[in-house]
Amino acid sequence: MDILTRLKEIVAYSGMSIRALAIRSGIPQKTLDNQIKGLRGISIETVVSILQAYPEISAEWLLRGNGEMLIRKEDNSEDIARINGLVDTITTLNDALKSKSETIAMLKERITQLEKQIGK
């Protein structure tokens, strides 16, 4: 198994999109996309950034393929579920705010129209 395959395993392990993984790791998304697609080689900066963002990932495993991916086995499914729940909540709240803003704009327009009618 090569480092590219192991990097793809980390993406799967994280449960995040490549974009989210790039943000968490501090790697430009386009760079990580190109590396995962095999268009660019995996840079040492990418390896270091991922290892810093995911301290439970074994550097020996990522670089050489030796041993297990995780230094210590952790069940992070609860954390992932919690993060996904928070993302869903944020999305719902953003949608509600957008809807409220649209309603406020519509009501302001209606008030303006009524004020013009009264002023006639």
C-alpha positions as CSV (number, residue, x, y, z in Angstrom):
1,M,0.0,0.0,0.0
2,D,1.4,3.4,-1.0
3,I,1.2,6.7,0.8
4,L,-1.5,7.9,-1.5
5,T,-3.7,4.9,-0.5
6,R,-2.9,5.6,3.2
7,L,-3.9,9.3,2.8
8,K,-7.2,8.2,1.3
9,E,-7.7,5.9,4.3
10,I,-7.2,9.0,6.6
11,V,-9.9,10.8,4.6
12,A,-12.2,7.9,5.1
13,Y,-11.2,7.6,8.8
14,S,-11.9,11.3,9.5
15,G,-15.4,11.0,8.1
16,M,-14.9,14.5,6.6
17,S,-14.9,15.8,3.1
18,I,-11.5,16.6,1.5
19,R,-12.4,20.3,1.9
20,A,-13.0,19.8,5.7
21,L,-9.8,17.7,6.1
22,A,-7.8,20.4,4.2
23,I,-9.2,23.1,6.5
24,R,-8.6,21.1,9.6
25,S,-5.0,20.4,8.5
26,G,-4.3,23.8,7.2
27,I,-3.6,22.6,3.7
28,P,-4.9,24.5,0.7
29,Q,-7.9,22.5,-0.6
30,K,-6.7,22.5,-4.2
31,T,-3.3,21.1,-3.1
32,L,-4.9,18.3,-1.2
33,D,-7.3,17.6,-4.0
34,N,-4.5,17.3,-6.5
35,Q,-2.4,15.1,-4.2
36,I,-5.3,12.7,-3.5
37,K,-6.2,12.5,-7.2
38,G,-2.5,11.7,-7.9
39,L,-1.9,14.8,-10.0
40,R,0.8,15.9,-7.5
41,G,3.1,14.0,-5.2
42,I,2.3,14.0,-1.5
43,S,4.5,16.7,0.0
44,I,6.2,16.5,3.4
45,E,4.2,19.6,4.3
46,T,1.0,17.7,3.8
47,V,2.2,14.7,5.8
48,V,3.3,17.0,8.7
49,S,0.1,19.0,8.6
50,I,-2.1,15.9,8.7
51,L,0.0,14.3,11.5
52,Q,-0.4,17.5,13.5
53,A,-4.1,17.7,12.9
54,Y,-4.5,14.0,13.8
55,P,-2.1,13.1,16.5
56,E,-3.7,9.7,16.8
57,I,-2.4,8.8,13.3
58,S,0.9,6.9,13.3
59,A,3.6,8.6,11.4
60,E,5.3,5.3,10.9
61,W,2.2,3.9,9.3
62,L,1.6,7.0,7.1
63,L,5.1,7.3,5.9
64,R,6.2,3.6,5.6
65,G,3.0,1.6,6.0
66,N,4.3,-0.1,9.1
67,G,2.0,-1.0,12.0
68,E,-1.5,0.3,12.6
69,M,-3.0,3.5,11.4
70,L,-3.9,4.6,14.9
71,I,-1.4,5.0,17.7
72,R,-4.1,4.4,20.2
73,K,-7.4,2.9,19.2
74,E,-10.2,5.4,19.9
75,D,-13.8,5.2,18.9
76,N,-14.3,8.6,17.5
77,S,-17.8,7.8,16.0
78,E,-19.4,9.8,18.8
79,D,-17.3,12.8,18.1
80,I,-18.0,12.5,14.3
81,A,-21.7,12.2,15.0
82,R,-21.6,15.2,17.4
83,I,-19.7,17.3,14.8
84,N,-22.1,16.3,12.1
85,G,-25.0,17.2,14.4
86,L,-23.5,20.6,15.0
87,V,-23.0,21.2,11.3
88,D,-26.6,20.2,10.7
89,T,-27.7,22.6,13.4
90,I,-25.6,25.4,12.1
91,T,-27.1,24.8,8.6
92,T,-30.6,24.8,9.9
93,L,-30.0,28.0,11.9
94,N,-28.4,29.7,8.9
95,D,-31.5,28.8,6.8
96,A,-33.8,30.1,9.5
97,L,-31.8,33.4,9.7
98,K,-32.0,33.8,5.9
99,S,-35.7,33.2,5.9
100,K,-36.2,35.7,8.8
101,S,-34.1,38.3,6.9
102,E,-36.2,37.8,3.8
103,T,-39.4,38.2,5.8
104,I,-38.1,41.4,7.4
105,A,-37.2,42.8,4.0
106,M,-40.6,42.0,2.7
107,L,-42.3,43.6,5.7
108,K,-40.2,46.7,5.4
109,E,-41.3,47.0,1.8
110,R,-44.9,46.6,2.8
111,I,-44.5,49.2,5.5
112,T,-43.1,51.6,2.9
113,Q,-46.0,50.9,0.6
114,L,-48.5,51.5,3.4
115,E,-46.8,54.7,4.5
116,K,-47.0,56.0,0.9
117,Q,-50.8,55.2,0.8
118,I,-51.4,57.0,4.1
119,G,-49.3,60.0,2.9
120,K,-51.5,60.5,-0.2
